[in-house]
Amino acid sequence: MERNNPEPDHDLTDIGAWDEARSETTSQTDEVEPETAPSDNLTGLDTLTETDFAQDEQALAFYRENGCTTVMHAFTLANILHTHFRVKEASRFYRIAYELHSKSPGEYPLAQSLLQARLLCLMKAGLPLPSSEVDELGALCLPHANFIRSVHKAWRENNPIGAMRLTANAFEEFHTGEEIDSLFLGFALSADFPFSKRCSTQRVIPNKLFLYWDKNPPEEIVRNFEFHRKITGLDVKIFDKAEAEQWLYDVYGIEARSLFLGARHPAEAADILRVHVIQALGGWWLDADIRIRDEQALQFILDRKEENVLFLTHNNVVHNDFFGSVPQSSLLNECLLNVYRNCYLHPGLFIAYKTGPGVFNRALNRLMHRDLSGIASLPPTSVHDHHVFSRLIEEFDTPYKSQTPHWQAV
């Protein structure tokens, strides 16, 4: 089914990338001078002018229509500016939202989430980290404060392994797939974390390839299925919805089938299926709208000796449209836990976070944290960047996407 790996134009997991992103969207009149103290009037709602929005038309339009008198007003404005790389301005509106917040643990977004976003945006803007606000955050939620201190340690002190140790498992305070997951993985990559230091040949990924389409595949998908069925060296299995439903019930029981049938979109159903299939059977998962590029790509697959093989997007999000793992993998076990927890507790969560790449990022981070803490060794795992993914995987024309609702609209 359709992939759900967002692919941005920038790698935004380190401060240098944020500098580059800001430079493309910031005019000469509102450039940020690095390492200057934040001088924004944190509340000052009566003094807001259009210059406070960095000429962002979407933010201005929202403000003109709604004002900025509630937590959600300020939060929405902050998110608009953050998305458009206006991080200095976004930091102010996150703080305004925080000041308007009741500080009640039942009011969402949580106060600590607003202050954490404020401080992260200050660092993205190249501004100093106010220690008083970090302490203020720590009084609300110590893991959030440790995360902010970790980003500072990685970005400003160039100590990514120290950042990993300080973060510990603070990511558990956040939904799977939120920015902390890609940042923590970014720390590991910067620290040259030894993902496959214990690589062995005792457990290898079976030469099996699994794909899925719910029903009535369009012509381009049928052709892709036929392309992969002809590959020598891989045992190819293609599920449809009816067979997937029965397989989940036979292997995992009624809960797995219920989650699958209750999916909001075919992409979400495919997410649920892929984790169960690879965990039970081992092998490689490939989404139906991409293909293995050539003989060299096939040989790469056949030559793997690790227990888990993962690929990353530009911004350190783990691809779930193509990956490989051994059966009964500790990585896939964590993915399953994430899927079930999200489906039961957060059914309306963004699909990429709920069942998609986010559950893989969180699973990998848990295993790295346990390894770094001496709790349990990370199984032999290889993690490849987006360049490797592009060399192995080919996209092809998929007219069906213009005719069906996109997963991001769910």
Rosetta blueprint (number, residue, H / E / L):
1 M L
2 E L
3 R L
4 N L
5 N L
6 P L
7 E L
8 P L
9 D L
10 H L
11 D L
12 L L
13 T L
14 D L
15 I H
16 G H
17 A H
18 W H
19 D H
20 E H
21 A H
22 R H
23 S H
24 E H
25 T H
26 T L
27 S L
28 Q H
29 T H
30 D H
31 E L
32 V L
33 E L
34 P L
35 E L
36 T L
37 A L
38 P L
39 S L
40 D L
41 N L
42 L L
43 T L
44 G L
45 L H
46 D H
47 T H
48 L L
49 T L
50 E H
51 T H
52 D H
53 F H
54 A L
55 Q L
56 D L
57 E H
58 Q H
59 A H
60 L H
61 A H
62 F H
63 Y H
64 R H
65 E H
66 N H
67 G L
68 C L
69 T L
70 T L
71 V H
72 M H
73 H H
74 A H
75 F H
76 T H
77 L H
78 A H
79 N H
80 I H
81 L H
82 H H
83 T H
84 H L
85 F L
86 R L
87 V H
88 K H
89 E H
90 A H
91 S H
92 R H
93 F H
94 Y H
95 R H
96 I H
97 A H
98 Y H
99 E H
100 L H
101 H L
102 S L
103 K L
104 S L
105 P L
106 G L
107 E L
108 Y L
109 P L
110 L L
111 A H
112 Q H
113 S H
114 L H
115 L H
116 Q H
117 A H
118 R H
119 L H
120 L H
121 C H
122 L H
123 M H
124 K H
125 A L
126 G L
127 L L
128 P L
129 L L
130 P L
131 S H
132 S H
133 E H
134 V H
135 D H
136 E H
137 L H
138 G H
139 A H
140 L H
141 C L
142 L H
143 P H
144 H H
145 A H
146 N H
147 F H
148 I H
149 R H
150 S H
151 V H
152 H H
153 K H
154 A H
155 W H
156 R L
157 E L
158 N L
159 N L
160 P H
161 I H
162 G H
163 A H
164 M H
165 R H
166 L H
167 T H
168 A L
169 N L
170 A H
171 F H
172 E H
173 E H
174 F L
175 H L
176 T L
177 G L
178 E L
179 E H
180 I H
181 D H
182 S H
183 L H
184 F H
185 L H
186 G H
187 F H
188 A H
189 L H
190 S H
191 A L
192 D L
193 F L
194 P L
195 F L
196 S L
197 K L
198 R L
199 C L
200 S L
201 T L
202 Q L
203 R L
204 V L
205 I L
206 P L
207 N L
208 K E
209 L E
210 F E
211 L E
212 Y E
213 W L
214 D L
215 K L
216 N L
217 P L
218 P L
219 E H
220 E H
221 I H
222 V H
223 R H
224 N H
225 F H
226 E H
227 F H
228 H H
229 R H
230 K L
231 I L
232 T L
233 G L
234 L L
235 D E
236 V E
237 K E
238 I E
239 F E
240 D L
241 K H
242 A H
243 E H
244 A H
245 E H
246 Q H
247 W H
248 L H
249 Y H
250 D H
251 V H
252 Y L
253 G L
254 I H
255 E H
256 A H
257 R H
258 S H
259 L H
260 F H
261 L H
262 G L
263 A L
264 R L
265 H L
266 P H
267 A H
268 E H
269 A H
270 A H
271 D H
272 I H
273 L H
274 R H
275 V H
276 H H
277 V H
278 I H
279 Q H
280 A H
281 L H
282 G L
283 G E
284 W E
285 W E
286 L E
287 D L
288 A L
289 D L
290 I E
291 R E
292 I E
293 R L
294 D L
295 E H
296 Q H
297 A H
298 L H
299 Q H
300 F H
301 I H
302 L H
303 D H
304 R L
305 K L
306 E L
307 E L
308 N E
309 V E
310 L E
311 F E
312 L E
313 T L
314 H L
315 N L
316 N L
317 V L
318 V E
319 H L
320 N L
321 D L
322 F E
323 F E
324 G E
325 S E
326 V L
327 P L
328 Q L
329 S L
330 S H
331 L H
332 L H
333 N H
334 E H
335 C H
336 L H
337 L H
338 N H
339 V H
340 Y H
341 R H
342 N H
343 C H
344 Y H
345 L H
346 H L
347 P L
348 G L
349 L L
350 F L
351 I H
352 A H
353 Y H
354 K H
355 T L
356 G L
357 P H
358 G H
359 V H
360 F H
361 N H
362 R H
363 A H
364 L H
365 N H
366 R H
367 L H
368 M H
369 H H
370 R H
371 D H
372 L H
373 S L
374 G L
375 I L
376 A L
377 S L
378 L L
379 P L
380 P L
381 T E
382 S E
383 V E
384 H E
385 D L
386 H H
387 H H
388 V H
389 F H
390 S H
391 R H
392 L H
393 I E
394 E E
395 E E
396 F L
397 D L
398 T L
399 P H
400 Y H
401 K H
402 S H
403 Q L
404 T L
405 P L
406 H L
407 W H
408 Q H
409 A H
410 V L
